[in-house]
C-alpha cells in the first residue's frame, strides 16, 4: 500500500469508535494541521465494509455499501478491539482486526498525500485508549506495518496523554498541578488524571473508562423516544418501522437522529425524520426533552470521573478538566462536568487527540523544550481532493 518517502514530517491518526481524525506537521511550513478526511469536514466514519478478505472499504464508502449488503458491514471496529477481539467474523470470513485498521490508515494516507503533493509522511503516530493492553495496541502497530510503516517508524500515544499535551502547549504555570481528561466519544467514555512533574511531561495517576457509555447511548435514547412518539402519533408507520424498514431507511433514521443530537447543542429544538415505504413523519424534539432523555447517562459519566479522582486522591486538587470527544460538546455534559472542576478553553474536541499526539511526540524528541514542542497555531487546510 505504499511506503514512506520523505523523512521530514509525521502523520497522527486517532482511530475512534465512531469516527477517525488525523493531523500532520506540514512539510512546508512546520505548522500543525488538521487533515480533512471528507469533502465536508475533518472526520471520516471508522466503519468498514468487507467485500472479500483482501478488499476492505472504509468511511462513507462502507456506509454506502452496507445499504445493499449489511452482512459485510462493521459499524465500529474499535469497539470490537476494545472488547478483546483480534479477529472479526464477517460473513464467511475471519478477518484479522489489524487488516481492518490498515484499511482505515490506507485511506487516511491517501488523503494526506493528496494534500502534500504526493509526499508520504516519514512516520505514523497512533493513539489508543489508556486502558488498552499491549495486545490491543499491537493491532495498531501491525496495521501500520501492512501500509508500509515498520515498527521503528511508528509511535503510539495514549489518548488522554495526547489531549493534555495539546491543551497544555504554550500554557504557563502547568508544572506541579493535576489535570483531568474527560474523553466522551461516540462509543466510550475514558477518564484520566495526570500530574505534571516537569515542563512538557505528564504522568498518569489514575484512569478508568466505560466501554458501554458514549454518544451512541444518546442516539439510542432518541431512537426510543421516536418509537414511543411514533406509536402514539402514527401506529401504522411505527409498525412498519419495526417490521418492514429497509436497511437504507434505518440508516436514514440513524443519520436524522445523529443530526438532531448535534443540532440540539446549539438550538432549542430539532427534528427527526422517519420514512418507511414512502410513508413519512417528522417529529420535533426540544433540548429540554433531549436532556431529560440523556440525564441518567450523563450522571453516570460524571460519577465515573468523580470515582477516578477519588482513587487518585486528587478530588480537591484538579486544576483543569480537558474535554475531548464529540459528545463533550453537549451543554448538559458541560454543566455537570463543571461541578467537578474548571473546564479548560475548548478547541474542536473531535480533533485535539490527533493534534496532541504530535505535540507529545515532539516533546519526547526534544526533551520537553525547543521549537518542535511549540508548533505554530493549528490551521485547517482546504478539503483534500478525493483519493
Secondary structure, 3 states (H helix, E strand, C coil): CCCCCCCCCEEEEEECCCEEEEEEECCCCCCEEECCCCCCCCCEECCEEEEECCEEEEHHHHHHHHCCCHHHEECCHHHHHHCCCCEEEECCEEEEHHHHHHHHHHHHHHHHHHHCCCCCCCEEEEEECCCCCHHHHHHHHHHHHHCCCCHHHEEEEEHHHHHHHHHHCCCCCCCCCEEEEEEECCCCEEEEEEEEEECCEEEEEEEEEECCCCHHHHHHHHHHHHHHHHHHHCHHHHHHHHHCCCHHHHHHHHHHHHHHHHHCCCCCEEEEEEEECCEEEEEEEEHHHHHHHHHHHHHHHHHHHHHHHHHCCCCCCEEEEEEECHHHHCHHHHHHHCCCCCECCCCCCCCHHHHHHHHHHHHHHHCCCCHHHCCCCCEECCCCCCC
